[in-house]
Amino acid sequence: MLPSWFATISDSEVFNAIFFVLPMMFANVTPLLFGGGVPMDFRKNWFDGRRILGNNKTIRGFVVGFLTGFLIGLFTRWWFSTQFGIQIPITNGLLQGMGAVTGDIVGSFIKRRLNIRSGGSLLVMDQIGFMVFGLAFARIDYAFPWAYWLIMIPLAGVVHFAANAVGYTLGWKDVWW
C-alpha cells in the first residue's frame, strides 16, 4: 500500500518531473552511444591495485554526456518558460548532465573497489545513481519541487531496466542490466 502523501502527487507533477529530468536521462545514455576513446582513468590503478574506473568511462563519453544534458536542458528551459511561465536557470541542464555522468563515474569507482568487473552490476547504484546525482546537482541552482525526487528515483529504476533490455536486444549493450 502506498503512503497517503503519494496520492497527492498529480498527473501534471509526474509529467513535469519526467520532462524536467530529460537532460540527465539523455546525458546518461549518450556516452553509451557516442563514447569510447581514452579512459578517464588513463588505465591507471588505485591504491588497491584495481583500475580506478575501467575502460567504459571515457573522456569523450563524459564530455558528450554533460554537453547533451546542457543542450536538452536548453530545450526543457524553453518548454517550461513558454508552457508554464517557469524560469529555469540556463545552467540547469549542464548541472543535470554533469550530475548524471558524475553519478555514473562514482558508481564505477565503487564497483572497482568492490571488485566488480567493468560492465558488472551493482544493484541500486546502476539504476538510480545517475538520477540521485543529477537531481542533487540540479538543486544547486534551481529549487524544483521535492516531489520530483519521489517520482523520479523509483521511475529511474524501472526505466533503467527497460532501456538496458532494449539496448541489449538491439546489440548496443553486452549485458541486459
N, C-alpha and C positions, 0 to 999 in steps of 0.2 A: 504494500500500500504506500502511495506517495504521500509525503508530508503535505499538510494543508496549504502552506505557503506556495507550494509548487503550482497549485490550481490557480493562483493569482497571476501567473505569467500568461500574457495574452499571445494570440497568434501573431500579432504585429511585432511584439517583442522578439519572438522566435525568428521571424523574418529579418528584422533589423539586426539581430545578433549574428545570424548567418551572413548577411550582407556585409556587416561591419568587419568580420574576420576573413573576408576573401583575400586581403593582402597576405595574411600569414598562411592561408591554405595554399595559395599559388606559390608563395615563397618556399613552402615545404616540398612541393612536387617538382618544381623546375630544376633543382640540382640533379634529380634522377634523370631527367630528360636531356639536360644540356650541360651537365657537369663533366667530370673527367679531367685528366691532366695531372698536374703536380699536387700530391697530397699536402694538406695543410701542415702536417707534422714533419714534412720533408723526410719521411721514412725513419724518423728518429725514435728511439726508445725512451721510456720514462725510467725513473729510478728503480722500478721493479723489474726491469728488463723487457717489458712488453711495449709494443707500439703505443704511442701517445693516443692517436686517434684511429689509424688504419688507412688503407688505400682509398676507401669510399668517401672520405671527407676531403674534398679538393678545394683549392683556391678558386678555381673557376666556378664550381658549384656554389660556394659561399657567396661570391660576388653576384652571380646570376640570381641566386635566391633572394638576396636582400634588395637588389635592383628591381626584380619583378614585384616584390612586395611594395616598393615605392610606387611603381607605375600603376599597379592595381589600386593602391591607396589613393592616387590622384583621381581615379575613376570613382571610387566609393565616396571620396570627399565631394566630388561634383554631384553625385547622386543624392547624398544626404542633404546637401545645400539646396538643390533645386526641388527635391520632392518634399522635404520636411523643414527646410529653413534651419537645419542644424549645421553649425560651422565646426568642422573637424579640422584640427591643425594640419598643415601641409606635410609636416614631418611624421604624421601618424602611420602612414603606410611604410615609410622607411623604418620606423621603430618596430612595427609589427613584423616586417620582413627580417630585420636584424634579430629580433627575439626568436622567431621561428627557427632560423638557421643556427642560432646560438643554442637553443634547446636541443636541437638535433646533435650538435657537437658535444654538449655536456653529456648527453646520453651515450655517445660513442666513447667518450673518455671513461665514464663509469663502467661501461661494458668491458673495456680493455682491462680495467683494474679488477673486474670480477672474472677475468679470463674467458670472457665470451668472445668468440671469434667475430671478425668483421662480417657483417650481414646476419649475425646471430640475433636472437630475440631476447629482449629484456621487457617482460610484461609490464605494462602501465607506462614506463618511460617512453617506449617506442610509440605508443598510441597517443599519449597526451602531452608529452614533454614539450613539443614544439608549440602547442596551444597555451600551456601554462606560461612559458617564457614569452611567447608573443603577446599575450594579454598583459603580463607584467610590464613588458617594455612599452606597450601602448599606453598603459596607465601613467607613464611618465609625463606625457603632455596632454592627455585628454581623459577627463573623468567620465567615462562611459558608464552606463548603468551596471550595477553589480549583478543584476540578473543575467547578463551576458556570460559571466563565469559559470553560473548554474546551468545555463542552457548549453554552452559550447563545449565544456570539458567532457561531459558524458557523450555528447554528439560526436566529438572528435574521435573518441574511441571507436564508435560504430563506423564512422566514415573511413577511418584509417584502415580497418579490416576490409571494408568493401573495396576501397581504392586499391589496396595492395592485392586483393584477389583478382581484380580486373587487370592490374599491371602484370601480374604473374601469368594470367591467361593470355595476354597479348604479347608475352615474351619480353617485357620491359624489365622485369624483376626475376631474379633467380629463385626467390623464396616467396611463398604466399603471404607471409606476415609482413 
